[in-house]
Amino acid sequence: MCFSCVASLKIFGYCCNRVLPTGQGGGRDYRAALCTELKQPLTVEEVAPSPVGPREVRVDVHFCGVNFADILVCRGQYQERPHLPFTPGMEFSGTVLETGTDVSTVKEMLWQIPEKVSLREAAALPISYTTAILALEHRARTQPGETVLVTAAAGATGLAVIDVATNILQAKVIAVAGSDEKCKLAMQRGAQFCVNYNQGSLKEAVRKLVGSGGVNVAIDMVGGDVFLEALRSLAWEGRIVVVGFTGGNIASVPANLLLLKNISAMGIASGQYRDKNFPVLSKTLSSALQYCQQGCIQPHVGTLFKLEEVNDAFLHVMQRKSMGKVLLSPK
């Protein structure tokens, strides 16, 4: 099938924070949420399109994901710091409008969406599910029957971890969240147990659930004291994977615990695989797409905002109100 001849081809993938083009191309203007000043609200403006390069495609975006990292980028607090002004965003789904002269197939940062996967579902896969699969499989080497503890369990990545651990790896999941409502959602999505860490010691709660042996794997997105409690909840030769610090505090790892229990502490920044080991990233995202197509996993979209509501979407995530994936729709 000639990729350059299929204008309605559904695709999804990663996008980068992009500096606004200075030149003008053909075609109609498009709307973009722009970061023109750090730590200030985004503005939605009409932007003239740039010409499509020989190895580029123009995509009609239907949905794009909102991630905590997007907020950090717009605050100047992320490891990647694009020049102002730029359009934030890390994942999207849509249809191909135009292709460059050298484009003949889908590759690199684009994946074709099969018929059984909706554009809405596809937009929820690139960041959350890639992170979940890399953390559980590639880093922690989670085995069937093991127990996985996941913090921030009602967030997009937390629910993805529950989904993959339960339905792909046949592991048992203890979800950790900050409210009874979030715990209820985590249980509905497949967790065997849920702990509200605002209601006492996480370590003691885990001990009551699994005994003194502890959990085999912990996936932490909160940091600070929650990370330390999760670390202390690990079993002999347990593994903890650091995904982020939504709580705002970065804990120091007590190395004596690593020694005494033969446990491992590691990190996962899925975006770095784009440059460091793209084959692993590509294989992981292809697996997520296949799992979704087969009905083995079900991405949970919690809230959908219009493009004009982008600042409300950011605030929704910052205030920890989000449960599941938060998406923007330009349509």
C-alpha positions in Angstrom: 0.0 0.0 0.0 1.4 3.4 -1.0 1.5 5.5 2.1 1.7 8.7 0.1 -1.5 7.9 -1.7 -3.7 7.3 1.4 -4.9 10.6 2.7 -7.3 9.1 5.2 -4.8 6.8 6.8 -5.2 6.8 10.6 -1.9 7.2 12.5 -0.7 7.9 16.0 2.6 8.5 17.7 5.0 10.8 19.4 5.3 14.5 18.7 8.0 17.0 19.9 7.6 20.4 21.4 8.0 22.4 18.3 9.2 26.0 17.7 6.8 28.0 15.6 7.8 28.2 11.9 8.9 31.5 10.5 8.1 30.7 6.9 4.6 30.2 5.5 3.4 27.2 3.5 0.4 26.5 1.5 -3.0 25.4 2.8 -5.3 26.8 5.5 -4.2 28.0 8.9 -4.5 25.7 11.9 -5.1 26.3 15.5 -2.4 25.7 18.0 -2.0 26.0 21.8 1.1 28.1 22.2 3.5 28.6 25.1 4.8 32.1 24.5 6.1 32.7 28.0 7.1 30.2 30.7 4.9 29.8 33.7 2.0 31.6 32.0 -1.3 30.4 30.5 -1.1 29.0 27.0 -2.8 30.9 24.2 -4.8 29.4 21.3 -4.0 31.1 18.0 -4.3 30.6 14.3 -0.9 29.6 12.9 0.2 29.5 9.3 1.4 26.0 8.3 5.0 25.5 7.3 5.9 23.6 4.1 6.0 19.8 4.4 9.6 18.6 4.1 10.6 15.7 1.9 10.5 13.2 4.9 7.6 14.8 6.8 3.9 14.3 6.9 1.1 16.7 7.8 -1.5 15.3 10.2 -5.0 16.3 11.0 -4.9 15.9 14.7 -8.0 14.4 16.3 -6.8 13.9 19.9 -3.6 14.7 21.8 -2.6 13.6 25.3 -2.1 15.9 28.2 0.8 14.8 30.4 2.4 16.1 33.6 5.6 16.5 31.6 3.8 18.9 29.3 3.2 21.2 32.2 6.8 21.0 33.4 8.0 21.9 29.9 5.8 25.0 29.9 7.2 25.9 33.3 10.8 25.4 32.1 11.3 22.6 34.6 11.7 19.7 32.2 15.0 18.2 30.9 14.0 19.3 27.4 13.7 23.1 27.0 12.5 24.2 23.6 12.9 27.8 22.5 9.9 30.1 22.8 7.4 30.2 21.3 6.5 26.5 21.0 3.5 24.2 20.9 3.7 21.6 23.7 2.6 18.0 23.3 4.1 14.5 23.3 1.5 12.2 21.8 -1.4 12.4 19.3 -3.7 10.5 16.9 -5.1 11.7 13.6 -5.2 11.2 9.9 -2.7 12.0 7.2 -3.4 15.1 5.2 -0.2 15.5 3.2 3.1 13.7 2.7 6.6 14.8 1.7 8.1 13.7 -1.6 10.3 11.0 0.0 7.6 9.5 2.2 6.6 6.0 1.1 5.8 4.2 4.4 4.9 4.7 8.1 8.1 4.5 10.2 10.1 6.3 12.9 7.6 8.2 15.1 4.4 7.2 13.4 2.4 4.0 13.6 -0.7 3.0 11.6 -3.8 2.5 13.6 -5.7 -0.7 12.9 -9.5 -0.7 12.3 -10.3 -2.2 15.7 -8.6 0.7 17.6 -10.2 4.1 17.8 -8.4 7.4 17.4 -9.4 8.2 21.0 -7.9 4.9 22.3 -4.7 5.3 20.2 -4.0 8.8 21.6 -3.8 7.2 25.1 -1.1 4.7 24.2 2.2 6.4 23.4 3.2 7.8 26.8 1.3 5.9 29.4 1.4 2.4 28.0 4.9 2.6 26.6 6.0 3.7 30.1 4.0 0.9 31.8 5.4 -1.9 29.5 9.0 -0.6 29.7 8.8 -0.3 33.5 7.2 -3.7 34.1 8.8 -5.8 31.4 12.0 -4.2 30.2 13.2 -2.8 33.6 11.6 -4.8 36.4 11.3 -8.1 34.5 7.9 -8.8 36.1 7.0 -12.4 36.1 3.5 -14.1 36.2 2.2 -14.5 39.7 4.3 -11.7 41.2 2.8 -8.9 43.2 3.1 -5.3 41.8 2.6 -2.2 43.8 1.8 0.9 41.8 1.4 4.5 43.2 -0.7 7.2 41.7 -2.7 4.3 40.5 -5.7 6.2 39.2 -3.6 8.4 36.8 -3.1 7.5 33.2 0.2 5.7 33.7 -1.0 4.1 36.9 -4.1 2.6 35.2 -1.9 1.5 32.3 0.4 -0.3 34.8 -2.6 -2.1 36.3 -3.9 -3.0 32.8 -0.6 -4.4 31.6 0.4 -6.1 34.9 -3.0 -7.8 35.3 -4.1 -8.6 31.7 -0.7 -9.2 30.0 1.7 -10.3 32.7 -0.8 -12.1 34.9 0.6 -10.4 38.0 -1.3 -9.3 41.1 -1.6 -5.6 41.7 -1.9 -3.5 44.8 -2.9 0.0 43.8 -2.0 3.1 45.8 -4.0 6.3 45.4 -5.0 9.4 47.3 -8.7 9.1 47.6 -11.4 6.5 48.0 -12.8 7.5 44.6 -9.5 6.8 42.9 -9.1 3.5 44.8 -12.6 2.5 43.5 -11.5 3.2 39.9 -8.2 1.3 40.3 -10.2 -1.7 41.6 -12.6 -1.5 38.7 -9.7 -1.5 36.3 -8.2 -4.7 37.7 -6.3 -4.1 40.9 -6.7 -6.8 43.5 -6.3 -4.4 46.4 -6.1 -0.6 46.8 -4.5 1.5 49.6 -5.4 5.1 50.2 -2.1 6.5 51.3 -3.8 9.5 53.0 -5.2 7.1 55.6 -2.1 5.8 57.4 1.2 4.1 56.7 1.6 2.6 53.3 4.1 0.0 54.5 1.8 -1.2 57.2 -1.1 -1.4 54.9 0.9 -3.5 52.4 2.1 -5.7 55.3 -1.5 -6.5 56.2 -2.3 -7.4 52.6 0.7 -9.6 51.7 2.5 -10.3 55.0 6.1 -9.5 55.9 7.4 -10.9 52.7 6.5 -7.8 50.8 5.8 -7.1 47.1 8.0 -8.1 44.2 7.8 -5.0 42.1 6.9 -1.3 42.9 6.2 1.3 40.2 6.4 4.7 41.7 5.3 8.0 40.2 4.9 10.1 43.3 8.4 10.3 44.9 9.2 11.6 48.4 7.8 9.7 51.4 5.6 7.5 49.2 8.6 6.3 47.3 10.4 5.4 50.6 7.4 3.6 51.9 7.1 1.6 48.6 10.8 0.8 48.8 10.5 -0.5 52.3 7.5 -2.7 51.1 9.7 -4.7 48.7 10.3 -8.4 49.2 13.7 -10.1 49.0 15.2 -9.3 45.5 12.3 -6.9 44.9 12.6 -4.2 42.2 11.4 -0.6 42.3 11.1 1.5 39.2 11.0 5.3 39.5 8.7 6.9 36.9 8.2 10.4 38.2 7.8 12.8 41.1 4.2 14.1 40.9 4.4 14.7 44.7 7.1 17.3 44.1 9.8 15.8 46.3 12.7 13.6 45.2 13.8 11.2 47.9 17.3 10.0 48.6 17.7 6.2 48.3 18.8 4.6 51.6 21.5 2.3 50.2 21.5 0.1 53.2 18.1 -1.2 52.2 19.4 -2.2 48.8 22.1 -4.2 50.5 20.0 -5.8 53.3 17.2 -7.1 51.1 19.1 -7.5 47.8 16.7 -5.1 46.2 17.1 -3.0 43.0 16.2 0.6 42.4 16.0 1.8 38.8 14.4 4.5 36.7 12.5 4.7 33.4 12.2 7.8 31.2 10.5 6.3 28.1 11.1 9.4 26.0 14.9 8.8 26.1 14.5 5.6 24.2 13.7 7.7 21.1 17.4 8.6 20.9 19.1 6.0 23.0 17.4 2.8 21.9 14.6 3.4 19.3 14.1 -0.3 18.4 13.1 -1.0 22.0 10.7 1.9 22.0 9.2 0.9 18.6 8.7 -2.7 19.7 7.1 -1.6 22.9 4.6 0.7 21.3 3.8 -1.8 18.6 3.1 -4.3 21.4 0.8 -1.9 23.1 -1.1 -1.3 19.8 -1.4 -5.1 19.2 -2.6 -5.7 22.8 -5.3 -3.0 22.2 -6.3 -4.4 18.9 -6.7 -7.8 20.4 -8.8 -6.4 23.3 -6.3 -7.5 25.9 -5.9 -3.9 27.3 -8.4 -1.1 27.4 -7.0 2.5 27.7 -9.2 4.5 30.1 -9.8 8.1 29.0 -11.0 10.0 32.0 -11.6 13.5 30.7 -11.8 15.1 27.3 -11.2 18.9 26.9 -11.5 21.1 23.9 -8.4 22.8 22.6 -9.7 26.1 23.9 -9.8 24.5 27.3 -6.1 23.6 27.4 -5.4 25.7 30.5 -8.3 24.0 32.3 -6.8 20.7 31.3 -3.4 21.6 32.7 -5.0 22.8 35.9 -7.1 19.5 36.1 -3.8 17.5 36.0 -1.9 19.9 38.4 -4.7 19.7 41.0 -4.5 15.8 40.8 -8.2 15.6 39.7 -7.4 13.5 36.7 -8.4 9.8 36.7 -7.2 8.1 33.6 -6.0 9.7 30.5 -6.7 13.4 29.9 -7.1 14.3 26.2 -7.5 17.4 24.1 -9.6 17.5 21.0 -9.1 20.2 18.4 -12.3 19.1 16.7 
